[in-house]
Amino acid sequence: MAYDFTLRVYFEDTDAGGIVYYGNYLKFMERARSQWFIDCSIGMKGLMEQHGLVFVVSRTELNYKRSAKLEDVLKVSVELTELKRVSAVFKQEVRCEGILMCEGLTRVGCVDTQTLRPKPIPDLVYKQLQAIAVAEH
């Protein structure tokens, strides 16, 4: 079962016509993934402080279906679809009143905060994520 994050579209998220600027869907998805990680594991701050690691986006692809508008309430889903020792893939959808507005896939890699080189996800965090991935499928 996917995790859902709700947000409202504000003026700052739109262009002059009140339509969500296309790049902001990436921000909405990032917020949802960040909150998912806080709710499901130690969060990015904990990963950084306790392990000196951070997840960085290495690839993303988006498919825009419809335009969200000023003051729409959006639900952004997060589903962990692939987990490896140094990376993970998330499937995300942005919906408004049940209608698909945008969908995407994002690959993140776990890297050392000092060297920015790939490092394995810590065992405890990996096991937490693995349990979530199994439960979602």
C-alpha positions, 0 to 999 in steps of 0.5 A: 500500500502506497504512502499518501502525502497531502498538500495544497497548491499555493500561488508560489507554485503556479505560473501567471495563469494559476497553473502549477509550474511543471518543475514544482511536481518534483518539489511535491514528490520530494516533500512526499518522499522526505515525509515518508522517510521520516514516518517510516525510518530515521529521516534524512537528518537522522541518516546524516547525523548518525551515519554521515550518509544522505540519499541523492536523486540520480534519475527521475522521469515524469509523465504529465497528465493534467494540470493542477491549479491554484488552491487544488488539494493534491495527494502525492503517493510514494511507493518503494518499488526497488531496493538495493544496497546503495539505491532505491526506486520510488514510484510516485503519483500526484492526484487531485480529487482522484484524478491523476495529474502527474506520475513519475519514477525517481532513483536515489543513491545513498552517498557519504556526506563527505566524499559524495561517493556511494555507500551501502545503506546502513543495515538497520535502515535497509531492513526497515526499508526492505520490510516496507517494500515487501509490505507494499507488494 
